[in-house]
Amino acid sequence: MNNESIFLLANNFQAKHYLIEHVKKPQALCQPAAEVDKQKCAQLLHRVTMAIFCFSNYVFAFQRQSVLAVD
């Protein structure tokens, strides 16, 4: 899998919209620790982790499909 394939997969991956809608105020990342909403941070971390997991599965399925197509 080359860089162009990875770029195309990332652009077509649906979870990116799900993540972007939850990061509307990037300045919130620079707040002092006492002012940070820990629940929102935990939710965002969970969403990012799940998106990475889903994207990894998406790439794996794409690679597997490509290998099967060659055989």
Order of alpha helices (4+ residues) and beta strands (2+ residues): alpha-alpha-alpha
